Structures are given as structure tokens and as C-alpha cells.
Amino acid sequence: MTTEPHNWIKSSYSGNGGSCVEWAPAHASADGIVPVRDSKAPRGPVLNIPADAFTTFVAGVKAGELGTV
């Protein structure tokens, strides 16, 4: 789990129903790792995803390759 403070940004794809994902882009730029967390559990675990994998994931979401809920 990451203990450093981050400037968390809520995903633009998160709805108002509380299903929100946050990420810390400045940390990604500095270290090549994208911290991601559940906004409902800000003190909970943080996933540290390699930046290239995160970029591929976001491109897939934008292209509609992952389906919808």
C-alpha cells in the first residue's frame, strides 16, 4: 500500500452512484507507476499499475473494447 500523499483525481468515467475510481497522474509521471484506489475507501489499498499497462487499459475503455455494465 502506498503511504505517500498523492493528488488524487476522480475518473471522468465514474458515475454519481458512488462507484468511483481515483488515480494520481503526477505520481505516474514521476515514477512510471499509476496509483489507483477506490474513492469510497481512501485509506484502503492502492493498486500500483505500470504506466504502459494503464495507458493500454484506458485506451481500451475509450474504444469500448471492455463492454459496459
Secondary structure, DSSP 8 states (H G I E B T S, - for coil): ---S----EE-TT--TTS--EEE-HHHHHHHSEEEEEETT-TTS--EEEEHHHHHHHHHHHHTTTT---
